[in-house]
Amino acid sequence: MEIDNINNDEYMDVMAVTSADKVWVIDGKNGNEIWHWNATNNLYSIATGDLNNDGQIDVVVAGYDRVVTALYGNNGTIIWQFFCNR
């Protein structure tokens, strides 16, 4: 789980990964879903930061399929994926 201001309002929001292969981004002000993303395998790690220096917080997740995926914070679409083949 991660806490960050993903939608650039004055409230911190919640980002969570689940064993149901989903990333959820939840509005900290009202508890509504901002967006979610369907993954390919059990996720276990999540982090946030402005990866592409556009002023928007992005989300990075990893799972047991050994794929690291970076997602745009404003809508959850894929920025890039890194496949850990070793």
TORKOLSE-245703 format. One record per atom (N, C-alpha, C): residue number from 1; residue in one letter; y negated, z, x. Coordinates in Angstrom, 3 decimals, padded with zeros to 6 digits. Layout:
BEGIN
atom semi: NUM, torfi: a, c2: Y, c3: Z, c1: X;
...
This chain:
BEGIN
atom semi: 1, torfi: m, c2: 001.163, c3: 000.000, c1: 000.849;
atom semi: 1, torfi: m, c2: 000.000, c3: 000.000, c1: 000.000;
atom semi: 1, torfi: m, c2: -001.233, c3: 000.000, c1: 000.900;
atom semi: 2, torfi: e, c2: -002.291, c3: -000.644, c1: 000.418;
atom semi: 2, torfi: e, c2: -003.538, c3: -000.748, c1: 001.165;
atom semi: 2, torfi: e, c2: -004.700, c3: -000.563, c1: 000.190;
atom semi: 3, torfi: i, c2: -005.772, c3: 000.025, c1: 000.661;
atom semi: 3, torfi: i, c2: -006.982, c3: 000.217, c1: -000.141;
atom semi: 3, torfi: i, c2: -008.123, c3: -000.519, c1: 000.570;
atom semi: 4, torfi: d, c2: -008.824, c3: -001.395, c1: -000.157;
atom semi: 4, torfi: d, c2: -009.954, c3: -002.125, c1: 000.415;
atom semi: 4, torfi: d, c2: -010.772, c3: -002.706, c1: -000.737;
atom semi: 5, torfi: n, c2: -011.973, c3: -003.147, c1: -000.469;
atom semi: 5, torfi: n, c2: -012.838, c3: -003.705, c1: -001.507;
atom semi: 5, torfi: n, c2: -012.638, c3: -005.222, c1: -001.549;
atom semi: 6, torfi: i, c2: -011.590, c3: -005.661, c1: -002.203;
atom semi: 6, torfi: i, c2: -011.188, c3: -007.066, c1: -002.188;
atom semi: 6, torfi: i, c2: -012.116, c3: -007.973, c1: -002.997;
atom semi: 7, torfi: n, c2: -012.742, c3: -007.443, c1: -004.041;
atom semi: 7, torfi: n, c2: -013.568, c3: -008.287, c1: -004.911;
atom semi: 7, torfi: n, c2: -015.070, c3: -008.065, c1: -004.707;
atom semi: 8, torfi: n, c2: -015.414, c3: -007.403, c1: -003.622;
atom semi: 8, torfi: n, c2: -016.815, c3: -007.222, c1: -003.212;
atom semi: 8, torfi: n, c2: -017.704, c3: -006.563, c1: -004.261;
atom semi: 9, torfi: d, c2: -017.106, c3: -005.667, c1: -005.061;
atom semi: 9, torfi: d, c2: -017.949, c3: -004.849, c1: -005.922;
atom semi: 9, torfi: d, c2: -018.123, c3: -003.499, c1: -005.215;
atom semi: 10, torfi: e, c2: -018.596, c3: -002.488, c1: -005.856;
atom semi: 10, torfi: e, c2: -018.812, c3: -001.209, c1: -005.179;
atom semi: 10, torfi: e, c2: -017.603, c3: -000.291, c1: -005.231;
atom semi: 11, torfi: y, c2: -016.454, c3: -000.786, c1: -005.704;
atom semi: 11, torfi: y, c2: -015.264, c3: 000.038, c1: -005.865;
atom semi: 11, torfi: y, c2: -014.141, c3: -000.451, c1: -004.952;
atom semi: 12, torfi: m, c2: -013.398, c3: 000.496, c1: -004.409;
atom semi: 12, torfi: m, c2: -012.228, c3: 000.161, c1: -003.606;
atom semi: 12, torfi: m, c2: -011.110, c3: -000.290, c1: -004.545;
atom semi: 13, torfi: d, c2: -010.314, c3: -001.263, c1: -004.094;
atom semi: 13, torfi: d, c2: -009.215, c3: -001.816, c1: -004.876;
atom semi: 13, torfi: d, c2: -007.892, c3: -001.500, c1: -004.197;
atom semi: 14, torfi: v, c2: -006.797, c3: -001.707, c1: -004.902;
atom semi: 14, torfi: v, c2: -005.463, c3: -001.365, c1: -004.410;
atom semi: 14, torfi: v, c2: -004.656, c3: -002.648, c1: -004.228;
atom semi: 15, torfi: m, c2: -004.011, c3: -002.780, c1: -003.064;
atom semi: 15, torfi: m, c2: -003.076, c3: -003.852, c1: -002.786;
atom semi: 15, torfi: m, c2: -001.722, c3: -003.224, c1: -002.528;
atom semi: 16, torfi: a, c2: -000.692, c3: -003.740, c1: -003.197;
atom semi: 16, torfi: a, c2: 000.639, c3: -003.161, c1: -003.043;
atom semi: 16, torfi: a, c2: 001.689, c3: -004.255, c1: -002.986;
atom semi: 17, torfi: v, c2: 002.746, c3: -004.009, c1: -002.215;
atom semi: 17, torfi: v, c2: 003.920, c3: -004.887, c1: -002.215;
atom semi: 17, torfi: v, c2: 005.048, c3: -004.150, c1: -002.908;
atom semi: 18, torfi: t, c2: 005.914, c3: -004.916, c1: -003.571;
atom semi: 18, torfi: t, c2: 007.020, c3: -004.296, c1: -004.290;
atom semi: 18, torfi: t, c2: 008.346, c3: -004.906, c1: -003.867;
atom semi: 19, torfi: s, c2: 009.437, c3: -004.182, c1: -004.113;
atom semi: 19, torfi: s, c2: 010.766, c3: -004.718, c1: -003.823;
atom semi: 19, torfi: s, c2: 011.141, c3: -005.836, c1: -004.797;
atom semi: 20, torfi: a, c2: 010.316, c3: -006.066, c1: -005.804;
atom semi: 20, torfi: a, c2: 010.510, c3: -007.186, c1: -006.734;
atom semi: 20, torfi: a, c2: 009.841, c3: -008.451, c1: -006.195;
atom semi: 21, torfi: d, c2: 009.532, c3: -008.462, c1: -004.904;
atom semi: 21, torfi: d, c2: 009.010, c3: -009.637, c1: -004.206;
atom semi: 21, torfi: d, c2: 007.636, c3: -010.067, c1: -004.701;
atom semi: 22, torfi: k, c2: 006.760, c3: -009.123, c1: -004.977;
atom semi: 22, torfi: k, c2: 005.417, c3: -009.448, c1: -005.437;
atom semi: 22, torfi: k, c2: 004.373, c3: -008.673, c1: -004.632;
atom semi: 23, torfi: v, c2: 003.211, c3: -009.301, c1: -004.500;
atom semi: 23, torfi: v, c2: 002.016, c3: -008.640, c1: -003.999;
atom semi: 23, torfi: v, c2: 001.093, c3: -008.479, c1: -005.193;
atom semi: 24, torfi: w, c2: 000.636, c3: -007.264, c1: -005.418;
atom semi: 24, torfi: w, c2: -000.283, c3: -006.993, c1: -006.530;
atom semi: 24, torfi: w, c2: -001.615, c3: -006.550, c1: -005.970;
atom semi: 25, torfi: v, c2: -002.705, c3: -007.100, c1: -006.502;
atom semi: 25, torfi: v, c2: -004.046, c3: -006.651, c1: -006.174;
atom semi: 25, torfi: v, c2: -004.658, c3: -006.135, c1: -007.472;
atom semi: 26, torfi: i, c2: -005.036, c3: -004.861, c1: -007.457;
atom semi: 26, torfi: i, c2: -005.451, c3: -004.157, c1: -008.669;
atom semi: 26, torfi: i, c2: -006.885, c3: -003.676, c1: -008.511;
atom semi: 27, torfi: d, c2: -007.694, c3: -003.935, c1: -009.496;
atom semi: 27, torfi: d, c2: -009.099, c3: -003.542, c1: -009.505;
atom semi: 27, torfi: d, c2: -009.212, c3: -002.022, c1: -009.521;
atom semi: 28, torfi: g, c2: -009.911, c3: -001.467, c1: -008.540;
atom semi: 28, torfi: g, c2: -010.053, c3: -000.018, c1: -008.449;
atom semi: 28, torfi: g, c2: -010.958, c3: 000.576, c1: -009.507;
atom semi: 29, torfi: k, c2: -011.796, c3: -000.231, c1: -010.117;
atom semi: 29, torfi: k, c2: -012.702, c3: 000.275, c1: -011.140;
atom semi: 29, torfi: k, c2: -011.996, c3: 000.500, c1: -012.464;
atom semi: 30, torfi: n, c2: -011.122, c3: -000.444, c1: -012.865;
atom semi: 30, torfi: n, c2: -010.531, c3: -000.358, c1: -014.203;
atom semi: 30, torfi: n, c2: -009.004, c3: -000.463, c1: -014.243;
atom semi: 31, torfi: g, c2: -008.352, c3: -000.682, c1: -013.102;
atom semi: 31, torfi: g, c2: -006.895, c3: -000.765, c1: -013.067;
atom semi: 31, torfi: g, c2: -006.320, c3: -002.090, c1: -013.530;
atom semi: 32, torfi: n, c2: -007.157, c3: -003.090, c1: -013.730;
atom semi: 32, torfi: n, c2: -006.680, c3: -004.415, c1: -014.138;
atom semi: 32, torfi: n, c2: -006.217, c3: -005.228, c1: -012.933;
atom semi: 33, torfi: e, c2: -005.301, c3: -006.133, c1: -013.174;
atom semi: 33, torfi: e, c2: -004.833, c3: -007.035, c1: -012.132;
atom semi: 33, torfi: e, c2: -005.961, c3: -007.995, c1: -011.743;
atom semi: 34, torfi: i, c2: -006.202, c3: -008.124, c1: -010.444;
atom semi: 34, torfi: i, c2: -007.116, c3: -009.148, c1: -009.935;
atom semi: 34, torfi: i, c2: -006.320, c3: -010.428, c1: -009.697;
atom semi: 35, torfi: w, c2: -005.188, c3: -010.305, c1: -008.987;
atom semi: 35, torfi: w, c2: -004.239, c3: -011.405, c1: -008.825;
atom semi: 35, torfi: w, c2: -002.919, c3: -010.845, c1: -008.328;
atom semi: 36, torfi: h, c2: -001.875, c3: -011.660, c1: -008.408;
atom semi: 36, torfi: h, c2: -000.602, c3: -011.317, c1: -007.780;
atom semi: 36, torfi: h, c2: -000.018, c3: -012.574, c1: -007.149;
atom semi: 37, torfi: w, c2: 000.902, c3: -012.369, c1: -006.207;
atom semi: 37, torfi: w, c2: 001.539, c3: -013.475, c1: -005.498;
atom semi: 37, torfi: w, c2: 003.027, c3: -013.190, c1: -005.430;
atom semi: 38, torfi: n, c2: 003.843, c3: -014.198, c1: -005.709;
atom semi: 38, torfi: n, c2: 005.301, c3: -014.073, c1: -005.650;
atom semi: 38, torfi: n, c2: 005.790, c3: -014.433, c1: -004.260;
atom semi: 39, torfi: a, c2: 006.489, c3: -013.516, c1: -003.630;
atom semi: 39, torfi: a, c2: 007.021, c3: -013.715, c1: -002.282;
atom semi: 39, torfi: a, c2: 008.456, c3: -014.231, c1: -002.355;
atom semi: 40, torfi: t, c2: 009.067, c3: -014.393, c1: -001.185;
atom semi: 40, torfi: t, c2: 010.419, c3: -014.939, c1: -001.121;
atom semi: 40, torfi: t, c2: 011.491, c3: -013.909, c1: -000.808;
atom semi: 41, torfi: n, c2: 011.129, c3: -012.769, c1: -000.269;
atom semi: 41, torfi: n, c2: 012.119, c3: -011.759, c1: 000.082;
atom semi: 41, torfi: n, c2: 011.445, c3: -010.395, c1: 000.063;
atom semi: 42, torfi: n, c2: 012.245, c3: -009.333, c1: 000.068;
atom semi: 42, torfi: n, c2: 011.721, c3: -007.972, c1: -000.038;
atom semi: 42, torfi: n, c2: 010.589, c3: -007.727, c1: 000.948;
atom semi: 43, torfi: l, c2: 009.411, c3: -007.485, c1: 000.412;
atom semi: 43, torfi: l, c2: 008.247, c3: -007.210, c1: 001.233;
atom semi: 43, torfi: l, c2: 008.239, c3: -005.747, c1: 001.652;
atom semi: 44, torfi: y, c2: 007.729, c3: -005.466, c1: 002.844;
atom semi: 44, torfi: y, c2: 007.664, c3: -004.084, c1: 003.280;
atom semi: 44, torfi: y, c2: 006.367, c3: -003.736, c1: 003.993;
atom semi: 45, torfi: s, c2: 005.498, c3: -004.712, c1: 004.230;
atom semi: 45, torfi: s, c2: 004.297, c3: -004.428, c1: 004.988;
atom semi: 45, torfi: s, c2: 003.105, c3: -005.172, c1: 004.403;
atom semi: 46, torfi: i, c2: 001.931, c3: -004.524, c1: 004.416;
atom semi: 46, torfi: i, c2: 000.711, c3: -005.139, c1: 003.918;
atom semi: 46, torfi: i, c2: -000.458, c3: -004.626, c1: 004.737;
atom semi: 47, torfi: a, c2: -001.430, c3: -005.511, c1: 004.987;
atom semi: 47, torfi: a, c2: -002.656, c3: -005.143, c1: 005.696;
atom semi: 47, torfi: a, c2: -003.791, c3: -006.005, c1: 005.150;
atom semi: 48, torfi: t, c2: -005.013, c3: -005.563, c1: 005.391;
atom semi: 48, torfi: t, c2: -006.181, c3: -006.325, c1: 004.928;
atom semi: 48, torfi: t, c2: -007.177, c3: -006.504, c1: 006.063;
atom semi: 49, torfi: g, c2: -008.001, c3: -007.525, c1: 005.938;
atom semi: 49, torfi: g, c2: -009.072, c3: -007.793, c1: 006.890;
atom semi: 49, torfi: g, c2: -009.625, c3: -009.182, c1: 006.630;
atom semi: 50, torfi: d, c2: -010.773, c3: -009.457, c1: 007.184;
atom semi: 50, torfi: d, c2: -011.401, c3: -010.772, c1: 007.024;
atom semi: 50, torfi: d, c2: -010.869, c3: -011.696, c1: 008.112;
atom semi: 51, torfi: l, c2: -009.787, c3: -012.391, c1: 007.820;
atom semi: 51, torfi: l, c2: -009.094, c3: -013.196, c1: 008.825;
atom semi: 51, torfi: l, c2: -009.875, c3: -014.426, c1: 009.264;
atom semi: 52, torfi: n, c2: -010.590, c3: -015.059, c1: 008.364;
atom semi: 52, torfi: n, c2: -011.243, c3: -016.333, c1: 008.667;
atom semi: 52, torfi: n, c2: -012.770, c3: -016.224, c1: 008.722;
atom semi: 53, torfi: n, c2: -013.260, c3: -014.995, c1: 008.822;
atom semi: 53, torfi: n, c2: -014.690, c3: -014.727, c1: 009.019;
atom semi: 53, torfi: n, c2: -015.574, c3: -015.359, c1: 007.940;
atom semi: 54, torfi: d, c2: -015.097, c3: -015.314, c1: 006.679;
atom semi: 54, torfi: d, c2: -015.886, c3: -015.865, c1: 005.567;
atom semi: 54, torfi: d, c2: -016.543, c3: -014.784, c1: 004.721;
atom semi: 55, torfi: g, c2: -016.434, c3: -013.518, c1: 005.146;
atom semi: 55, torfi: g, c2: -017.033, c3: -012.417, c1: 004.406;
atom semi: 55, torfi: g, c2: -016.165, c3: -011.881, c1: 003.290;
atom semi: 56, torfi: q, c2: -014.985, c3: -012.448, c1: 003.085;
atom semi: 56, torfi: q, c2: -014.048, c3: -012.039, c1: 002.033;
atom semi: 56, torfi: q, c2: -012.842, c3: -011.352, c1: 002.683;
atom semi: 57, torfi: i, c2: -012.479, c3: -010.171, c1: 002.173;
atom semi: 57, torfi: i, c2: -011.290, c3: -009.483, c1: 002.668;
atom semi: 57, torfi: i, c2: -010.055, c3: -010.288, c1: 002.276;
atom semi: 58, torfi: d, c2: -009.153, c3: -010.525, c1: 003.234;
atom semi: 58, torfi: d, c2: -007.896, c3: -011.235, c1: 003.001;
atom semi: 58, torfi: d, c2: -006.738, c3: -010.250, c1: 003.102;
atom semi: 59, torfi: v, c2: -005.558, c3: -010.684, c1: 002.679;
atom semi: 59, torfi: v, c2: -004.374, c3: -009.836, c1: 002.641;
atom semi: 59, torfi: v, c2: -003.271, c3: -010.491, c1: 003.469;
atom semi: 60, torfi: v, c2: -002.581, c3: -009.692, c1: 004.301;
atom semi: 60, torfi: v, c2: -001.452, c3: -010.177, c1: 005.083;
atom semi: 60, torfi: v, c2: -000.232, c3: -009.352, c1: 004.706;
atom semi: 61, torfi: v, c2: 000.894, c3: -010.040, c1: 004.434;
atom semi: 61, torfi: v, c2: 002.127, c3: -009.354, c1: 004.065;
atom semi: 61, torfi: v, c2: 003.280, c3: -009.872, c1: 004.919;
atom semi: 62, torfi: a, c2: 004.320, c3: -009.037, c1: 005.050;
atom semi: 62, torfi: a, c2: 005.531, c3: -009.424, c1: 005.765;
atom semi: 62, torfi: a, c2: 006.732, c3: -008.887, c1: 005.012;
atom semi: 63, torfi: g, c2: 007.866, c3: -009.572, c1: 005.167;
atom semi: 63, torfi: g, c2: 009.071, c3: -009.161, c1: 004.466;
atom semi: 63, torfi: g, c2: 010.306, c3: -009.326, c1: 005.331;
atom semi: 64, torfi: y, c2: 011.448, c3: -008.999, c1: 004.752;
atom semi: 64, torfi: y, c2: 012.710, c3: -009.073, c1: 005.469;
atom semi: 64, torfi: y, c2: 013.149, c3: -010.502, c1: 005.754;
atom semi: 65, torfi: d, c2: 012.483, c3: -011.499, c1: 005.199;
atom semi: 65, torfi: d, c2: 012.776, c3: -012.889, c1: 005.523;
atom semi: 65, torfi: d, c2: 012.120, c3: -013.313, c1: 006.835;
atom semi: 66, torfi: r, c2: 011.443, c3: -012.367, c1: 007.496;
atom semi: 66, torfi: r, c2: 010.784, c3: -012.566, c1: 008.785;
atom semi: 66, torfi: r, c2: 009.665, c3: -013.594, c1: 008.710;
atom semi: 67, torfi: v, c2: 008.943, c3: -013.582, c1: 007.600;
atom semi: 67, torfi: v, c2: 007.785, c3: -014.445, c1: 007.428;
atom semi: 67, torfi: v, c2: 006.552, c3: -013.571, c1: 007.239;
atom semi: 68, torfi: v, c2: 005.513, c3: -013.855, c1: 008.007;
atom semi: 68, torfi: v, c2: 004.220, c3: -013.201, c1: 007.849;
atom semi: 68, torfi: v, c2: 003.325, c3: -014.190, c1: 007.111;
atom semi: 69, torfi: t, c2: 002.740, c3: -013.743, c1: 005.984;
atom semi: 69, torfi: t, c2: 001.928, c3: -014.628, c1: 005.155;
atom semi: 69, torfi: t, c2: 000.535, c3: -014.051, c1: 005.007;
atom semi: 70, torfi: a, c2: -000.468, c3: -014.891, c1: 005.268;
atom semi: 70, torfi: a, c2: -001.869, c3: -014.523, c1: 005.057;
atom semi: 70, torfi: a, c2: -002.332, c3: -015.149, c1: 003.749;
atom semi: 71, torfi: l, c2: -002.972, c3: -014.328, c1: 002.903;
atom semi: 71, torfi: l, c2: -003.420, c3: -014.758, c1: 001.577;
atom semi: 71, torfi: l, c2: -004.927, c3: -014.594, c1: 001.443;
atom semi: 72, torfi: y, c2: -005.569, c3: -015.586, c1: 000.821;
atom semi: 72, torfi: y, c2: -006.991, c3: -015.457, c1: 000.526;
atom semi: 72, torfi: y, c2: -007.196, c3: -014.268, c1: -000.412;
atom semi: 73, torfi: g, c2: -008.133, c3: -013.408, c1: -000.092;
atom semi: 73, torfi: g, c2: -008.375, c3: -012.217, c1: -000.893;
atom semi: 73, torfi: g, c2: -008.946, c3: -012.502, c1: -002.265;
atom semi: 74, torfi: n, c2: -009.666, c3: -013.598, c1: -002.419;
atom semi: 74, torfi: n, c2: -010.306, c3: -013.860, c1: -003.708;
atom semi: 74, torfi: n, c2: -009.350, c3: -014.405, c1: -004.761;
atom semi: 75, torfi: n, c2: -008.208, c3: -015.028, c1: -004.334;
atom semi: 75, torfi: n, c2: -007.310, c3: -015.600, c1: -005.346;
atom semi: 75, torfi: n, c2: -005.823, c3: -015.529, c1: -005.009;
atom semi: 76, torfi: g, c2: -005.451, c3: -015.080, c1: -003.815;
atom semi: 76, torfi: g, c2: -004.045, c3: -014.918, c1: -003.469;
atom semi: 76, torfi: g, c2: -003.330, c3: -016.182, c1: -003.042;
atom semi: 77, torfi: t, c2: -004.043, c3: -017.269, c1: -002.792;
atom semi: 77, torfi: t, c2: -003.372, c3: -018.470, c1: -002.287;
atom semi: 77, torfi: t, c2: -003.147, c3: -018.333, c1: -000.786;
atom semi: 78, torfi: i, c2: -002.193, c3: -019.091, c1: -000.267;
atom semi: 78, torfi: i, c2: -001.784, c3: -018.965, c1: 001.135;
atom semi: 78, torfi: i, c2: -002.822, c3: -019.584, c1: 002.067;
atom semi: 79, torfi: i, c2: -003.208, c3: -018.799, c1: 003.069;
atom semi: 79, torfi: i, c2: -004.038, c3: -019.306, c1: 004.166;
atom semi: 79, torfi: i, c2: -003.117, c3: -019.927, c1: 005.218;
atom semi: 80, torfi: w, c2: -002.107, c3: -019.151, c1: 005.659;
atom semi: 80, torfi: w, c2: -001.122, c3: -019.615, c1: 006.616;
atom semi: 80, torfi: w, c2: 000.126, c3: -018.743, c1: 006.537;
atom semi: 81, torfi: q, c2: 001.211, c3: -019.255, c1: 007.142;
atom semi: 81, torfi: q, c2: 002.443, c3: -018.483, c1: 007.269;
atom semi: 81, torfi: q, c2: 002.949, c3: -018.612, c1: 008.704;
atom semi: 82, torfi: f, c2: 003.515, c3: -017.514, c1: 009.211;
atom semi: 82, torfi: f, c2: 004.127, c3: -017.485, c1: 010.538;
atom semi: 82, torfi: f, c2: 005.586, c3: -017.135, c1: 010.361;
atom semi: 83, torfi: f, c2: 006.482, c3: -017.947, c1: 010.889;
atom semi: 83, torfi: f, c2: 007.913, c3: -017.740, c1: 010.747;
atom semi: 83, torfi: f, c2: 008.447, c3: -017.150, c1: 012.044;
atom semi: 84, torfi: c, c2: 008.965, c3: -015.916, c1: 011.969;
atom semi: 84, torfi: c, c2: 009.495, c3: -015.189, c1: 013.137;
atom semi: 84, torfi: c, c2: 010.963, c3: -015.557, c1: 013.300;
atom semi: 85, torfi: n, c2: 011.231, c3: -016.575, c1: 014.103;
atom semi: 85, torfi: n, c2: 012.604, c3: -017.088, c1: 014.232;
atom semi: 85, torfi: n, c2: 013.412, c3: -016.395, c1: 015.300;
atom semi: 86, torfi: r, c2: 012.864, c3: -015.440, c1: 015.999;
atom semi: 86, torfi: r, c2: 013.610, c3: -014.781, c1: 017.073;
atom semi: 86, torfi: r, c2: 014.336, c3: -013.583, c1: 016.598;
